[in-house]
Amino acid sequence: MEAKLNEVPDHLDYGLQIVFVGFNPSLRSSEEGHHYANPRNRFWRILHQSGLTPRLYDPSEDGDLLELGYGFTNIVARPTRGVEDITREEYREGRELLKAKLAKYRPYVVCFVGKGVYTEYTRRSRADWGFQQDPYLDGMHEFVAPSSSGLVRMPLSEIIDIYRLLRKAALG
């Protein structure tokens, strides 16, 4: 019998500078109860090296980033081994839930961690890195950043440079 996977709680609040939106929690994140907990995921290193955080945070400190003005959520709450395990129905439901969360909390910037997250959310066929010219939700600043997964083939230095654009816009 398969073990019950735990959802990873959102970290959302009013007045946030940035809300990071991922596809869904990994199995490791489900076990740990924290966002981006897989040791092969470079998210926390990218935040630090881009200047978005003053130090390297551990996944167990994800809730502490609310104090920096950063929140976390996913388009799909169910943990999976990979994004290929997410169903069309889960994406459909997730789009509506995410739209409601963003409309409620109205962060300054919504950062989609991966082009696929953004295209699943907006149903658009493509996206460029950085700020999107035609926001899906009126009044939102939508930023598309590369996925932090260790499976991404883009050099880490290029990923960090894109996150630096986010830092400059959100933090000055």
C-alpha angles and dihedrals in degrees: 000000000000118000117248110257117223123225114236111239120245118244103213135147141154119277098028120159095212135011113196114213120198132181096252139306120291120234088257092052088051091052093046097038092228137105120259093005098149106110090223091058111096097199098115093045091049092052091051098042092047091053095247090121127036092226141009108283126204120232088246087066095057092116090053090066089074084078088059090050096257127128136185137216140140136227089234122031098200113098116232139173089246142352090259087072094063113102127225088244091054090052091048092051092040093054091056094045092047092048090052093048093050093046090051100046099030099200117198091242131017109206114199108206097218135011090250092060090054095045091048090050098046098030087228117143096229146007137193125227115269132020117359117233096214109041117213091218113046114248095016125124103221119195124187115206130176118268114264092219116129087232092070111107097206112109112262091235090060091048090051091050090056091050088050088062088056091049093051093050098042100036104024 
